[in-house]
Amino acid sequence: MTNCTSRANLIGGIYGRPIALGNFCHFTIGALALLKAYASGLSVLLIPMLIYSVFALAYTFIFFTHPIKGGGQP
C-alpha cells in the first residue's frame, strides 16, 4: 500500500527514504527466511530466494546512495 501511494515520488532522497527502508527490510528478511527454508531441504524455494536476494541488494543500493535526478526538469 505504501509503495502504491508513493509511486510518483523518487525513491531515495529525504522523502523516499522510508519507502526504501521498508522495501529493504522486507526483501532482506524475506530472503533470509527463504534461505533458512532452503537450507532445511525445501529445494523448490531456490528461485524465490534468488529473486528476493536480488531485490534486497537493489534496495540496499537505493537506500545507501543518493538518487540522481536526470533530465531537463526544473
mmCIF file of the N, C-alpha and C atoms, coordinates in Angstrom:
data_MODEL
# 
_entry.id   MODEL 
# 
loop_
_atom_site.group_PDB 
_atom_site.id 
_atom_site.type_symbol 
_atom_site.label_atom_id 
_atom_site.label_alt_id 
_atom_site.label_comp_id 
_atom_site.label_asym_id 
_atom_site.label_entity_id 
_atom_site.label_seq_id 
_atom_site.pdbx_PDB_ins_code 
_atom_site.Cartn_x 
_atom_site.Cartn_y 
_atom_site.Cartn_z 
_atom_site.occupancy 
_atom_site.B_iso_or_equiv 
_atom_site.pdbx_formal_charge 
_atom_site.auth_seq_id 
_atom_site.auth_comp_id 
_atom_site.auth_asym_id 
_atom_site.auth_atom_id 
_atom_site.pdbx_PDB_model_num 
ATOM 1   N N  . MET A 1 1  ? 0.821  -1.185  0.000   1.00 0.00 ? 1  MET A N  1 
ATOM 2   C CA . MET A 1 1  ? 0.000  0.000   0.000   1.00 0.00 ? 1  MET A CA 1 
ATOM 3   C C  . MET A 1 1  ? 0.869  1.254   0.000   1.00 0.00 ? 1  MET A C  1 
ATOM 4   N N  . THR A 1 2  ? 1.931  1.227   0.768   1.00 0.00 ? 2  THR A N  1 
ATOM 5   C CA . THR A 1 2  ? 2.818  2.384   0.824   1.00 0.00 ? 2  THR A CA 1 
ATOM 6   C C  . THR A 1 2  ? 3.508  2.603   -0.513  1.00 0.00 ? 2  THR A C  1 
ATOM 7   N N  . ASN A 1 3  ? 3.927  1.530   -1.162  1.00 0.00 ? 3  ASN A N  1 
ATOM 8   C CA . ASN A 1 3  ? 4.555  1.660   -2.476  1.00 0.00 ? 3  ASN A CA 1 
ATOM 9   C C  . ASN A 1 3  ? 3.580  2.242   -3.496  1.00 0.00 ? 3  ASN A C  1 
ATOM 10  N N  . CYS A 1 4  ? 2.324  1.861   -3.404  1.00 0.00 ? 4  CYS A N  1 
ATOM 11  C CA . CYS A 1 4  ? 1.323  2.351   -4.346  1.00 0.00 ? 4  CYS A CA 1 
ATOM 12  C C  . CYS A 1 4  ? 1.064  3.840   -4.155  1.00 0.00 ? 4  CYS A C  1 
ATOM 13  N N  . THR A 1 5  ? 1.021  4.294   -2.924  1.00 0.00 ? 5  THR A N  1 
ATOM 14  C CA . THR A 1 5  ? 0.741  5.711   -2.683  1.00 0.00 ? 5  THR A CA 1 
ATOM 15  C C  . THR A 1 5  ? 1.932  6.606   -2.992  1.00 0.00 ? 5  THR A C  1 
ATOM 16  N N  . SER A 1 6  ? 3.123  6.043   -3.032  1.00 0.00 ? 6  SER A N  1 
ATOM 17  C CA . SER A 1 6  ? 4.302  6.865   -3.300  1.00 0.00 ? 6  SER A CA 1 
ATOM 18  C C  . SER A 1 6  ? 4.900  6.592   -4.676  1.00 0.00 ? 6  SER A C  1 
ATOM 19  N N  . ARG A 1 7  ? 4.119  6.082   -5.590  1.00 0.00 ? 7  ARG A N  1 
ATOM 20  C CA . ARG A 1 7  ? 4.649  5.687   -6.890  1.00 0.00 ? 7  ARG A CA 1 
ATOM 21  C C  . ARG A 1 7  ? 5.122  6.859   -7.741  1.00 0.00 ? 7  ARG A C  1 
ATOM 22  N N  . ALA A 1 8  ? 4.652  8.079   -7.481  1.00 0.00 ? 8  ALA A N  1 
ATOM 23  C CA . ALA A 1 8  ? 5.072  9.229   -8.271  1.00 0.00 ? 8  ALA A CA 1 
ATOM 24  C C  . ALA A 1 8  ? 6.339  9.880   -7.726  1.00 0.00 ? 8  ALA A C  1 
ATOM 25  N N  . ASN A 1 9  ? 6.762  9.488   -6.531  1.00 0.00 ? 9  ASN A N  1 
ATOM 26  C CA . ASN A 1 9  ? 7.943  10.077  -5.908  1.00 0.00 ? 9  ASN A CA 1 
ATOM 27  C C  . ASN A 1 9  ? 9.197  9.316   -6.303  1.00 0.00 ? 9  ASN A C  1 
ATOM 28  N N  . LEU A 1 10 ? 10.311 10.017  -6.248  1.00 0.00 ? 10 LEU A N  1 
ATOM 29  C CA . LEU A 1 10 ? 11.603 9.424   -6.498  1.00 0.00 ? 10 LEU A CA 1 
ATOM 30  C C  . LEU A 1 10 ? 12.016 8.631   -5.263  1.00 0.00 ? 10 LEU A C  1 
ATOM 31  N N  . ILE A 1 11 ? 12.340 7.341   -5.434  1.00 0.00 ? 11 ILE A N  1 
ATOM 32  C CA . ILE A 1 11 ? 12.728 6.519   -4.280  1.00 0.00 ? 11 ILE A CA 1 
ATOM 33  C C  . ILE A 1 11 ? 14.148 6.895   -3.892  1.00 0.00 ? 11 ILE A C  1 
ATOM 34  N N  . GLY A 1 12 ? 14.369 7.072   -2.617  1.00 0.00 ? 12 GLY A N  1 
ATOM 35  C CA . GLY A 1 12 ? 15.637 7.564   -2.116  1.00 0.00 ? 12 GLY A CA 1 
ATOM 36  C C  . GLY A 1 12 ? 15.444 9.010   -1.697  1.00 0.00 ? 12 GLY A C  1 
ATOM 37  N N  . GLY A 1 13 ? 16.514 9.725   -1.492  1.00 0.00 ? 13 GLY A N  1 
ATOM 38  C CA . GLY A 1 13 ? 16.374 11.110  -1.060  1.00 0.00 ? 13 GLY A CA 1 
ATOM 39  C C  . GLY A 1 13 ? 15.744 11.197  0.313   1.00 0.00 ? 13 GLY A C  1 
ATOM 40  N N  . ILE A 1 14 ? 15.355 12.367  0.721   1.00 0.00 ? 14 ILE A N  1 
ATOM 41  C CA . ILE A 1 14 ? 14.847 12.543  2.076   1.00 0.00 ? 14 ILE A CA 1 
ATOM 42  C C  . ILE A 1 14 ? 13.393 12.081  2.225   1.00 0.00 ? 14 ILE A C  1 
ATOM 43  N N  . TYR A 1 15 ? 12.582 12.258  1.202   1.00 0.00 ? 15 TYR A N  1 
ATOM 44  C CA . TYR A 1 15 ? 11.172 11.875  1.318   1.00 0.00 ? 15 TYR A CA 1 
ATOM 45  C C  . TYR A 1 15 ? 10.927 10.418  0.968   1.00 0.00 ? 15 TYR A C  1 
ATOM 46  N N  . GLY A 1 16 ? 11.729 9.839   0.116   1.00 0.00 ? 16 GLY A N  1 
ATOM 47  C CA . GLY A 1 16 ? 11.561 8.449   -0.271  1.00 0.00 ? 16 GLY A CA 1 
ATOM 48  C C  . GLY A 1 16 ? 12.370 7.484   0.572   1.00 0.00 ? 16 GLY A C  1 
ATOM 49  N N  . ARG A 1 17 ? 13.108 8.000   1.541   1.00 0.00 ? 17 ARG A N  1 
ATOM 50  C CA . ARG A 1 17 ? 13.944 7.137   2.376   1.00 0.00 ? 17 ARG A CA 1 
ATOM 51  C C  . ARG A 1 17 ? 13.129 6.117   3.181   1.00 0.00 ? 17 ARG A C  1 
ATOM 52  N N  . PRO A 1 18 ? 11.994 6.479   3.773   1.00 0.00 ? 18 PRO A N  1 
ATOM 53  C CA . PRO A 1 18 ? 11.206 5.451   4.481   1.00 0.00 ? 18 PRO A CA 1 
ATOM 54  C C  . PRO A 1 18 ? 10.691 4.347   3.553   1.00 0.00 ? 18 PRO A C  1 
ATOM 55  N N  . ILE A 1 19 ? 10.376 4.687   2.325   1.00 0.00 ? 19 ILE A N  1 
ATOM 56  C CA . ILE A 1 19 ? 9.931  3.676   1.357   1.00 0.00 ? 19 ILE A CA 1 
ATOM 57  C C  . ILE A 1 19 ? 11.079 2.725   1.043   1.00 0.00 ? 19 ILE A C  1 
ATOM 58  N N  . ALA A 1 20 ? 12.259 3.291   0.810   1.00 0.00 ? 20 ALA A N  1 
ATOM 59  C CA . ALA A 1 20 ? 13.427 2.456   0.526   1.00 0.00 ? 20 ALA A CA 1 
ATOM 60  C C  . ALA A 1 20 ? 13.776 1.582   1.723   1.00 0.00 ? 20 ALA A C  1 
ATOM 61  N N  . LEU A 1 21 ? 13.669 2.120   2.927   1.00 0.00 ? 21 LEU A N  1 
ATOM 62  C CA . LEU A 1 21 ? 13.974 1.347   4.129   1.00 0.00 ? 21 LEU A CA 1 
ATOM 63  C C  . LEU A 1 21 ? 12.964 0.213   4.323   1.00 0.00 ? 21 LEU A C  1 
ATOM 64  N N  . GLY A 1 22 ? 11.696 0.487   4.094   1.00 0.00 ? 22 GLY A N  1 
ATOM 65  C CA . GLY A 1 22 ? 10.672 -0.545  4.225   1.00 0.00 ? 22 GLY A CA 1 
ATOM 66  C C  . GLY A 1 22 ? 10.872 -1.678  3.230   1.00 0.00 ? 22 GLY A C  1 
ATOM 67  N N  . ASN A 1 23 ? 11.164 -1.333  1.983   1.00 0.00 ? 23 ASN A N  1 
ATOM 68  C CA . ASN A 1 23 ? 11.404 -2.362  0.969   1.00 0.00 ? 23 ASN A CA 1 
ATOM 69  C C  . ASN A 1 23 ? 12.695 -3.122  1.247   1.00 0.00 ? 23 ASN A C  1 
ATOM 70  N N  . PHE A 1 24 ? 13.725 -2.403  1.692   1.00 0.00 ? 24 PHE A N  1 
ATOM 71  C CA . PHE A 1 24 ? 14.987 -3.039  2.059   1.00 0.00 ? 24 PHE A CA 1 
ATOM 72  C C  . PHE A 1 24 ? 14.767 -4.076  3.159   1.00 0.00 ? 24 PHE A C  1 
ATOM 73  N N  . CYS A 1 25 ? 14.035 -3.710  4.205   1.00 0.00 ? 25 CYS A N  1 
ATOM 74  C CA . CYS A 1 25 ? 13.772 -4.640  5.311   1.00 0.00 ? 25 CYS A CA 1 
ATOM 75  C C  . CYS A 1 25 ? 12.922 -5.822  4.849   1.00 0.00 ? 25 CYS A C  1 
ATOM 76  N N  . HIS A 1 26 ? 11.895 -5.548  4.066   1.00 0.00 ? 26 HIS A N  1 
ATOM 77  C CA . HIS A 1 26 ? 11.009 -6.612  3.587   1.00 0.00 ? 26 HIS A CA 1 
ATOM 78  C C  . HIS A 1 26 ? 11.779 -7.653  2.780   1.00 0.00 ? 26 HIS A C  1 
ATOM 79  N N  . PHE A 1 27 ? 12.552 -7.200  1.803   1.00 0.00 ? 27 PHE A N  1 
ATOM 80  C CA . PHE A 1 27 ? 13.238 -8.151  0.937   1.00 0.00 ? 27 PHE A CA 1 
ATOM 81  C C  . PHE A 1 27 ? 14.413 -8.835  1.641   1.00 0.00 ? 27 PHE A C  1 
ATOM 82  N N  . THR A 1 28 ? 15.078 -8.140  2.558   1.00 0.00 ? 28 THR A N  1 
ATOM 83  C CA . THR A 1 28 ? 16.175 -8.769  3.293   1.00 0.00 ? 28 THR A CA 1 
ATOM 84  C C  . THR A 1 28 ? 15.656 -9.852  4.235   1.00 0.00 ? 28 THR A C  1 
ATOM 85  N N  . ILE A 1 29 ? 14.616 -9.545  4.987   1.00 0.00 ? 29 ILE A N  1 
ATOM 86  C CA . ILE A 1 29 ? 14.037 -10.531 5.906   1.00 0.00 ? 29 ILE A CA 1 
ATOM 87  C C  . ILE A 1 29 ? 13.426 -11.696 5.121   1.00 0.00 ? 29 ILE A C  1 
ATOM 88  N N  . GLY A 1 30 ? 12.763 -11.388 4.012   1.00 0.00 ? 30 GLY A N  1 
ATOM 89  C CA . GLY A 1 30 ? 12.198 -12.453 3.175   1.00 0.00 ? 30 GLY A CA 1 
ATOM 90  C C  . GLY A 1 30 ? 13.273 -13.352 2.594   1.00 0.00 ? 30 GLY A C  1 
ATOM 91  N N  . ALA A 1 31 ? 14.385 -12.761 2.133   1.00 0.00 ? 31 ALA A N  1 
ATOM 92  C CA . ALA A 1 31 ? 15.476 -13.566 1.576   1.00 0.00 ? 31 ALA A CA 1 
ATOM 93  C C  . ALA A 1 31 ? 16.100 -14.449 2.649   1.00 0.00 ? 31 ALA A C  1 
ATOM 94  N N  . LEU A 1 32 ? 16.256 -13.921 3.856   1.00 0.00 ? 32 LEU A N  1 
ATOM 95  C CA . LEU A 1 32 ? 16.827 -14.722 4.940   1.00 0.00 ? 32 LEU A CA 1 
ATOM 96  C C  . LEU A 1 32 ? 15.888 -15.862 5.357   1.00 0.00 ? 32 LEU A C  1 
ATOM 97  N N  . ALA A 1 33 ? 14.591 -15.598 5.378   1.00 0.00 ? 33 ALA A N  1 
ATOM 98  C CA . ALA A 1 33 ? 13.626 -16.645 5.714   1.00 0.00 ? 33 ALA A CA 1 
ATOM 99  C C  . ALA A 1 33 ? 13.607 -17.734 4.640   1.00 0.00 ? 33 ALA A C  1 
ATOM 100 N N  . LEU A 1 34 ? 13.658 -17.320 3.378   1.00 0.00 ? 34 LEU A N  1 
ATOM 101 C CA . LEU A 1 34 ? 13.700 -18.308 2.298   1.00 0.00 ? 34 LEU A CA 1 
ATOM 102 C C  . LEU A 1 34 ? 15.011 -19.083 2.304   1.00 0.00 ? 34 LEU A C  1 
ATOM 103 N N  . LEU A 1 35 ? 16.107 -18.437 2.674   1.00 0.00 ? 35 LEU A N  1 
ATOM 104 C CA . LEU A 1 35 ? 17.386 -19.136 2.781   1.00 0.00 ? 35 LEU A CA 1 
ATOM 105 C C  . LEU A 1 35 ? 17.341 -20.198 3.877   1.00 0.00 ? 35 LEU A C  1 
ATOM 106 N N  . LYS A 1 36 ? 16.731 -19.867 4.986   1.00 0.00 ? 36 LYS A N  1 
ATOM 107 C CA . LYS A 1 36 ? 16.602 -20.834 6.083   1.00 0.00 ? 36 LYS A CA 1 
ATOM 108 C C  . LYS A 1 36 ? 15.747 -22.026 5.657   1.00 0.00 ? 36 LYS A C  1 
ATOM 109 N N  . ALA A 1 37 ? 14.639 -21.750 4.963   1.00 0.00 ? 37 ALA A N  1 
ATOM 110 C CA . ALA A 1 37 ? 13.783 -22.840 4.490   1.00 0.00 ? 37 ALA A CA 1 
ATOM 111 C C  . ALA A 1 37 ? 14.490 -23.669 3.428   1.00 0.00 ? 37 ALA A C  1 
ATOM 112 N N  . TYR A 1 38 ? 15.262 -23.018 2.563   1.00 0.00 ? 38 TYR A N  1 
ATOM 113 C CA . TYR A 1 38 ? 16.018 -23.736 1.532   1.00 0.00 ? 38 TYR A CA 1 
ATOM 114 C C  . TYR A 1 38 ? 17.090 -24.616 2.166   1.00 0.00 ? 38 TYR A C  1 
ATOM 115 N N  . ALA A 1 39 ? 17.728 -24.117 3.214   1.00 0.00 ? 39 ALA A N  1 
ATOM 116 C CA . ALA A 1 39 ? 18.777 -24.884 3.893   1.00 0.00 ? 39 ALA A CA 1 
ATOM 117 C C  . ALA A 1 39 ? 18.214 -26.102 4.618   1.00 0.00 ? 39 ALA A C  1 
ATOM 118 N N  . SER A 1 40 ? 16.940 -26.049 4.978   1.00 0.00 ? 40 SER A N  1 
ATOM 119 C CA . SER A 1 40 ? 16.344 -27.192 5.670   1.00 0.00 ? 40 SER A CA 1 
ATOM 120 C C  . SER A 1 40 ? 15.852 -28.273 4.702   1.00 0.00 ? 40 SER A C  1 
ATOM 121 N N  . GLY A 1 41 ? 16.020 -28.049 3.409   1.00 0.00 ? 41 GLY A N  1 
ATOM 122 C CA . GLY A 1 41 ? 15.702 -29.112 2.464   1.00 0.00 ? 41 GLY A CA 1 
ATOM 123 C C  . GLY A 1 41 ? 14.613 -28.800 1.459   1.00 0.00 ? 41 GLY A C  1 
ATOM 124 N N  . LEU A 1 42 ? 14.030 -27.620 1.489   1.00 0.00 ? 42 LEU A N  1 
ATOM 125 C CA . LEU A 1 42 ? 12.992 -27.258 0.519   1.00 0.00 ? 42 LEU A CA 1 
ATOM 126 C C  . LEU A 1 42 ? 13.650 -26.646 -0.718  1.00 0.00 ? 42 LEU A C  1 
ATOM 127 N N  . SER A 1 43 ? 14.066 -27.489 -1.638  1.00 0.00 ? 43 SER A N  1 
ATOM 128 C CA . SER A 1 43 ? 14.816 -27.007 -2.800  1.00 0.00 ? 43 SER A CA 1 
ATOM 129 C C  . SER A 1 43 ? 13.952 -26.228 -3.785  1.00 0.00 ? 43 SER A C  1 
ATOM 130 N N  . VAL A 1 44 ? 12.643 -26.298 -3.660  1.00 0.00 ? 44 VAL A N  1 
ATOM 131 C CA . VAL A 1 44 ? 11.750 -25.570 -4.558  1.00 0.00 ? 44 VAL A CA 1 
ATOM 132 C C  . VAL A 1 44 ? 11.823 -24.058 -4.312  1.00 0.00 ? 44 VAL A C  1 
ATOM 133 N N  . LEU A 1 45 ? 12.373 -23.660 -3.182  1.00 0.00 ? 45 LEU A N  1 
ATOM 134 C CA . LEU A 1 45 ? 12.445 -22.240 -2.821  1.00 0.00 ? 45 LEU A CA 1 
ATOM 135 C C  . LEU A 1 45 ? 13.708 -21.547 -3.316  1.00 0.00 ? 45 LEU A C  1 
ATOM 136 N N  . LEU A 1 46 ? 14.497 -22.213 -4.153  1.00 0.00 ? 46 LEU A N  1 
ATOM 137 C CA . LEU A 1 46 ? 15.734 -21.619 -4.642  1.00 0.00 ? 46 LEU A CA 1 
ATOM 138 C C  . LEU A 1 46 ? 15.463 -20.384 -5.506  1.00 0.00 ? 46 LEU A C  1 
ATOM 139 N N  . ILE A 1 47 ? 14.542 -20.473 -6.444  1.00 0.00 ? 47 ILE A N  1 
ATOM 140 C CA . ILE A 1 47 ? 14.251 -19.354 -7.355  1.00 0.00 ? 47 ILE A CA 1 
ATOM 141 C C  . ILE A 1 47 ? 13.655 -18.165 -6.599  1.00 0.00 ? 47 ILE A C  1 
ATOM 142 N N  . PRO A 1 48 ? 12.637 -18.346 -5.746  1.00 0.00 ? 48 PRO A N  1 
ATOM 143 C CA . PRO A 1 48 ? 12.145 -17.186 -4.984  1.00 0.00 ? 48 PRO A CA 1 
ATOM 144 C C  . PRO A 1 48 ? 13.212 -16.572 -4.080  1.00 0.00 ? 48 PRO A C  1 
ATOM 145 N N  . MET A 1 49 ? 14.101 -17.408 -3.528  1.00 0.00 ? 49 MET A N  1 
ATOM 146 C CA . MET A 1 49 ? 15.172 -16.879 -2.682  1.00 0.00 ? 49 MET A CA 1 
ATOM 147 C C  . MET A 1 49 ? 16.136 -16.023 -3.500  1.00 0.00 ? 49 MET A C  1 
ATOM 148 N N  . LEU A 1 50 ? 16.450 -16.449 -4.693  1.00 0.00 ? 50 LEU A N  1 
ATOM 149 C CA . LEU A 1 50 ? 17.335 -15.664 -5.550  1.00 0.00 ? 50 LEU A CA 1 
ATOM 150 C C  . LEU A 1 50 ? 16.686 -14.345 -5.971  1.00 0.00 ? 50 LEU A C  1 
ATOM 151 N N  . ILE A 1 51 ? 15.401 -14.383 -6.279  1.00 0.00 ? 51 ILE A N  1 
ATOM 152 C CA . ILE A 1 51 ? 14.688 -13.158 -6.654  1.00 0.00 ? 51 ILE A CA 1 
ATOM 153 C C  . ILE A 1 51 ? 14.654 -12.182 -5.492  1.00 0.00 ? 51 ILE A C  1 
ATOM 154 N N  . TYR A 1 52 ? 14.332 -12.672 -4.303  1.00 0.00 ? 52 TYR A N  1 
ATOM 155 C CA . TYR A 1 52 ? 14.311 -11.814 -3.117  1.00 0.00 ? 52 TYR A CA 1 
ATOM 156 C C  . TYR A 1 52 ? 15.700 -11.263 -2.823  1.00 0.00 ? 52 TYR A C  1 
ATOM 157 N N  . SER A 1 53 ? 16.733 -12.064 -3.051  1.00 0.00 ? 53 SER A N  1 
ATOM 158 C CA . SER A 1 53 ? 18.092 -11.610 -2.804  1.00 0.00 ? 53 SER A CA 1 
ATOM 159 C C  . SER A 1 53 ? 18.487 -10.488 -3.758  1.00 0.00 ? 53 SER A C  1 
ATOM 160 N N  . VAL A 1 54 ? 18.084 -10.598 -5.016  1.00 0.00 ? 54 VAL A N  1 
ATOM 161 C CA . VAL A 1 54 ? 18.378 -9.541  -5.989  1.00 0.00 ? 54 VAL A CA 1 
ATOM 162 C C  . VAL A 1 54 ? 17.676 -8.242  -5.590  1.00 0.00 ? 54 VAL A C  1 
ATOM 163 N N  . PHE A 1 55 ? 16.411 -8.337  -5.203  1.00 0.00 ? 55 PHE A N  1 
ATOM 164 C CA . PHE A 1 55 ? 15.696 -7.139  -4.768  1.00 0.00 ? 55 PHE A CA 1 
ATOM 165 C C  . PHE A 1 55 ? 16.282 -6.571  -3.476  1.00 0.00 ? 55 PHE A C  1 
ATOM 166 N N  . ALA A 1 56 ? 16.733 -7.431  -2.577  1.00 0.00 ? 56 ALA A N  1 
ATOM 167 C CA . ALA A 1 56 ? 17.357 -6.954  -1.343  1.00 0.00 ? 56 ALA A CA 1 
ATOM 168 C C  . ALA A 1 56 ? 18.636 -6.186  -1.660  1.00 0.00 ? 56 ALA A C  1 
ATOM 169 N N  . LEU A 1 57 ? 19.432 -6.695  -2.585  1.00 0.00 ? 57 LEU A N  1 
ATOM 170 C CA . LEU A 1 57 ? 20.649 -5.982  -2.982  1.00 0.00 ? 57 LEU A CA 1 
ATOM 171 C C  . LEU A 1 57 ? 20.326 -4.667  -3.686  1.00 0.00 ? 57 LEU A C  1 
ATOM 172 N N  . ALA A 1 58 ? 19.299 -4.667  -4.508  1.00 0.00 ? 58 ALA A N  1 
ATOM 173 C CA . ALA A 1 58 ? 18.911 -3.435  -5.204  1.00 0.00 ? 58 ALA A CA 1 
ATOM 174 C C  . ALA A 1 58 ? 18.450 -2.369  -4.216  1.00 0.00 ? 58 ALA A C  1 
ATOM 175 N N  . TYR A 1 59 ? 17.631 -2.747  -3.250  1.00 0.00 ? 59 TYR A N  1 
ATOM 176 C CA . TYR A 1 59 ? 17.172 -1.769  -2.269  1.00 0.00 ? 59 TYR A CA 1 
ATOM 177 C C  . TYR A 1 59 ? 18.273 -1.382  -1.284  1.00 0.00 ? 59 TYR A C  1 
ATOM 178 N N  . THR A 1 60 ? 19.261 -2.249  -1.091  1.00 0.00 ? 60 THR A N  1 
ATOM 179 C CA . THR A 1 60 ? 20.431 -1.855  -0.308  1.00 0.00 ? 60 THR A CA 1 
ATOM 180 C C  . THR A 1 60 ? 21.157 -0.724  -1.015  1.00 0.00 ? 60 THR A C  1 
ATOM 181 N N  . PHE A 1 61 ? 21.343 -0.868  -2.321  1.00 0.00 ? 61 PHE A N  1 
ATOM 182 C CA . PHE A 1 61 ? 21.993 0.179   -3.110  1.00 0.00 ? 61 PHE A CA 1 
ATOM 183 C C  . PHE A 1 61 ? 21.178 1.469   -3.089  1.00 0.00 ? 61 PHE A C  1 
ATOM 184 N N  . ILE A 1 62 ? 19.860 1.359   -3.271  1.00 0.00 ? 62 ILE A N  1 
ATOM 185 C CA . ILE A 1 62 ? 18.994 2.541   -3.271  1.00 0.00 ? 62 ILE A CA 1 
ATOM 186 C C  . ILE A 1 62 ? 18.995 3.228   -1.919  1.00 0.00 ? 62 ILE A C  1 
ATOM 187 N N  . PHE A 1 63 ? 18.974 2.447   -0.841  1.00 0.00 ? 63 PHE A N  1 
ATOM 188 C CA . PHE A 1 63 ? 18.902 3.022   0.499   1.00 0.00 ? 63 PHE A CA 1 
ATOM 189 C C  . PHE A 1 63 ? 20.182 3.752   0.885   1.00 0.00 ? 63 PHE A C  1 
ATOM 190 N N  . PHE A 1 64 ? 21.327 3.232   0.484   1.00 0.00 ? 64 PHE A N  1 
ATOM 191 C CA . PHE A 1 64 ? 22.589 3.812   0.918   1.00 0.00 ? 64 PHE A CA 1 
ATOM 192 C C  . PHE A 1 64 ? 23.208 4.782   -0.078  1.00 0.00 ? 64 PHE A C  1 
ATOM 193 N N  . THR A 1 65 ? 22.545 5.082   -1.175  1.00 0.00 ? 65 THR A N  1 
ATOM 194 C CA . THR A 1 65 ? 23.044 6.082   -2.115  1.00 0.00 ? 65 THR A CA 1 
ATOM 195 C C  . THR A 1 65 ? 21.991 7.175   -2.308  1.00 0.00 ? 65 THR A C  1 
ATOM 196 N N  . HIS A 1 66 ? 22.426 8.286   -2.865  1.00 0.00 ? 66 HIS A N  1 
ATOM 197 C CA . HIS A 1 66 ? 21.516 9.398   -3.140  1.00 0.00 ? 66 HIS A CA 1 
ATOM 198 C C  . HIS A 1 66 ? 21.032 9.290   -4.578  1.00 0.00 ? 66 HIS A C  1 
ATOM 199 N N  . PRO A 1 67 ? 19.761 9.580   -4.817  1.00 0.00 ? 67 PRO A N  1 
ATOM 200 C CA . PRO A 1 67 ? 19.249 9.495   -6.186  1.00 0.00 ? 67 PRO A CA 1 
ATOM 201 C C  . PRO A 1 67 ? 19.791 10.649  -7.032  1.00 0.00 ? 67 PRO A C  1 
ATOM 202 N N  . ILE A 1 68 ? 19.996 10.359  -8.277  1.00 0.00 ? 68 ILE A N  1 
ATOM 203 C CA . ILE A 1 68 ? 20.420 11.393  -9.224  1.00 0.00 ? 68 ILE A CA 1 
ATOM 204 C C  . ILE A 1 68 ? 19.255 11.655  -10.141 1.00 0.00 ? 68 ILE A C  1 
ATOM 205 N N  . LYS A 1 69 ? 18.745 12.868  -10.078 1.00 0.00 ? 69 LYS A N  1 
ATOM 206 C CA . LYS A 1 69 ? 17.594 13.242  -10.881 1.00 0.00 ? 69 LYS A CA 1 
ATOM 207 C C  . LYS A 1 69 ? 18.098 13.744  -12.225 1.00 0.00 ? 69 LYS A C  1 
ATOM 208 N N  . GLY A 1 70 ? 17.752 13.063  -13.290 1.00 0.00 ? 70 GLY A N  1 
ATOM 209 C CA . GLY A 1 70 ? 18.226 13.451  -14.612 1.00 0.00 ? 70 GLY A CA 1 
ATOM 210 C C  . GLY A 1 70 ? 17.150 14.170  -15.416 1.00 0.00 ? 70 GLY A C  1 
ATOM 211 N N  . GLY A 1 71 ? 17.516 14.569  -16.604 1.00 0.00 ? 71 GLY A N  1 
ATOM 212 C CA . GLY A 1 71 ? 16.553 15.207  -17.474 1.00 0.00 ? 71 GLY A CA 1 
ATOM 213 C C  . GLY A 1 71 ? 16.551 16.720  -17.321 1.00 0.00 ? 71 GLY A C  1 
ATOM 214 N N  . GLY A 1 72 ? 15.715 17.371  -18.087 1.00 0.00 ? 72 GLY A N  1 
ATOM 215 C CA . GLY A 1 72 ? 15.647 18.818  -18.084 1.00 0.00 ? 72 GLY A CA 1 
ATOM 216 C C  . GLY A 1 72 ? 14.548 19.371  -17.198 1.00 0.00 ? 72 GLY A C  1 
ATOM 217 N N  . GLN A 1 73 ? 14.297 18.716  -16.096 1.00 0.00 ? 73 GLN A N  1 
ATOM 218 C CA . GLN A 1 73 ? 13.229 19.171  -15.210 1.00 0.00 ? 73 GLN A CA 1 
ATOM 219 C C  . GLN A 1 73 ? 13.736 20.320  -14.341 1.00 0.00 ? 73 GLN A C  1 
ATOM 220 N N  . PRO A 1 74 ? 12.897 21.298  -14.085 1.00 0.00 ? 74 PRO A N  1 
ATOM 221 C CA . PRO A 1 74 ? 13.346 22.435  -13.266 1.00 0.00 ? 74 PRO A CA 1 
ATOM 222 C C  . PRO A 1 74 ? 13.490 22.093  -11.801 1.00 0.00 ? 74 PRO A C  1 
# 
